[in-house]
Amino acid sequence: MKKITKAVIPAAGLGTRMLPIARTVPKEVLPIVDRPAIEYLVREAIDSGITDILIITNRGKGAIEDYFDYSPEYEAALLAKGKTDAYNDIRELPERANIQFIRQKSPKGLGHAVSCARAFAGEDPFVVLYGDDIIMGDIPCCRQLIDTYEKYGKAVAGVKAVPDELVVKYCSLGVTPLDEEAGEYDIYDMIEKPAKEDILSNFSILGRVLLTPDIFDIIDNTPPGAGNEIQLTDAMCTLARTKGMTALDFKGKRYDMGSKLGFLQANIDVALKHPEVAQELKAYLKELDLD
């Protein structure tokens, strides 16, 4: 079984739910306190043992590439002032992983975006971290998926049970238990954005999947689905039916960074643990009349 060392982060979406700011600032670089949202995805991958990361962008998202590059001006200024901790912080990510970029030249859906990673992945399995989903927990979500892959030898979908009103916006999985205590299930079917009468279960894929290279030929033969886009869910449904796929009810809290509420929730939760602002923020919140 091949070791998982590669990750793909699709970050080419327009971010229409974050308008008007998304017109000029990629939503992936909007800050969670003092770090861009996408850094949390990159850190999760690296902390899971990933050494090679491909970020899929599009026109107007050069700020993402700049962030993961070296910053000679800042580095020189920090060293001149003796701020070695800050210097080491901004140098850390470019030195811990090989971070590459490619553009999705036309918006044809998540399935098409993942297909852009074919040359990068080659014959290796890889993790996909959806650009809109930040997951925080004691064990990195990617690491949990990798452990499940090593246990069953199949592609893995990170899932959570969600209410009916959200299942119809995401996807619904048909599953049978493998190890319910560990949150592991066998996937026999899935459907993207189902009608209420077509819901298979309340398990939806939320932000993380581990795929085998079989997915690329499947995507090539997957017709446009919901929204007239090439849906990764449709391709994964074929993968589950032909090669098998495992669902993992992962441990951790997921934030929808494509929504204003999810963005605010992530900022509040991170700020309440941030050494520079936590105490003052707590004091400020206590002063508010939240009723």
Secondary structure, 3 states (H helix, E strand, C coil): CCCCCEEEEECCCCCHHHCCHHHCCCHHHCEECCEEHHHHHHHHHHHCCCCEEEEEECCCCHHHHHHCCCCHHHHHHHHHCCCHHHHHHHHHHHHHCEEEEEECCCCCCHHHHHHCCHHHHCCCCEEEECCCEEEECCCCHHHHHHHHHHHHCCEEEEEEECCHHHHCCCEEEEEEEEEHHHCEEEEEEEEECCCHHHCCCCEEEEEEEEECCHHHHHHHCCCCCHHHCCCHHHHHHHHHHHCCEEEEECCCEEEECCCHHHHHHHHHHHHCCCCCCHHHHHHHHHHCCCC
